[in-house]
Amino acid sequence: MELTLLRQNDAYTHIRCAGEVSQVYEEPGSDPLVNVVGPTVYGRRVVLDFQGSRFIDSSGLSWLVVANHRFKENGGRLIIHSVPALLQQPIHVLRLDKVLTIVPTEADALSLENGTVG
């Protein structure tokens, strides 16, 4: 999983997720979001772009659920956008679309953050 910080301002942090969404290759105990943004990431509003992702496994799905919970605990928010159809299937089958905030496009994610959608 490759996370890249695209931009950050007072309103939100925008991160691109590319490659395989999996924790298999991560060091035990490491947190990819903290590694990219820093320890305050879960108190921020984060827009996560999945357009470049091509695969997700159970550890990647678990990572999303745990991260979403951490955002809620710390007053932040996670919004995921541009999820490829191949990744949408396991998310829908496991009904994670009922738990995670997933929108079709970056514009939808940003307008949701600005309070104009929803």
N, C-alpha and C positions, 0 to 999 in steps of 0.2 A: 504494500500500500504506500503510495507516494502522496503526501500531503504538502501542498505549496500555499504559502500565504500570498494571496493576490492583492488585497488591500485591507487597510484597517483605519477606521476613524472613530469618532465618538459614538456613532449610531450602531455600527456593526463591524464584524470581522468577516471577511470573505476568504474562504479556503477552497482550493481545488483538490479533489481526491481522484487519483488516477491509478490505473493498474488493477491489481487484485485486492479487493477489500477483504483483508484477512489479518488476524493477529498471529498466525503461525510463525511468521518470520520476525516478530517483534521480541525484544528482550523481555523476559518475565518481569512484571512490575512496571514496565515503561508505559507511558501514556503518549500516544502520537500527537494528540491535540496540545498537550502541555509542551511537548518537544518543539512544536511549531510556533505557538503563540506565547507560551509562558504559563506560570502557575495561576494567573487570574482568568484564564480562558473560560472557566465554567460560570463566571459571573458576568460574562459578556453575551451579546447576541451574535451568534455565529451562523453565517449562511454557508452551507457546504455544497459545492458543485460536484455532482457525480458524473458529469458528462463523459469524462475520460476513463471511467471505471468500466471494466469488462467482465468482472467476475466477483461474486461474493459467496463466502462460505459461512458456516455456522458461527465461527469465531468472529467474523466481520459483522454478522447480524447481532451477535451478543454485544460486541463493542458499541454498536449504535444504540442499543437499548440502555446499556450502562451509562454511556455518555449522556444520553437524553435525561436520564434520572439525575445525573450529577448537575446538569444545567438547571433543572428544576429546583434541586436542593440549594443551589448557590445563587438563585435569582437571575440566571441567564436564560438563554433560549437557543435551541437548535432548529434551524430550518434547512431542509434538504431539497435540492432542486436538480432538474435535468437528469433524472434517473433513467438509464437505458432499460429497454423492455426486458432484457435478459435478467436484470437485477430486480425489476419490479415483480416478477413472478414469485420468487420466494418471499418477498416482503408481503405480498398480498395473501399468499397461501398461509403464512403464519399470522396474518392479520396485524402485522406490525404497522400497517398504514393507519390503524386505529390508535396507535400509541405515539408514533412519530409524526412530525409535521413535514409533509412532503408536498411540494408544489411542482407544476410542470416546468416553469422557466425561471431564469434569474430575475427577470422583471417582476414575476409574481412573488418571488421571495423578498425582493426589496420593497415592493409595495405593501406586502404583509407586514414587514418590519416598520414601515412608515404609517401603518394603521389605515391604509386605504383599501385593503382587501380583508375579507374575513367575516 
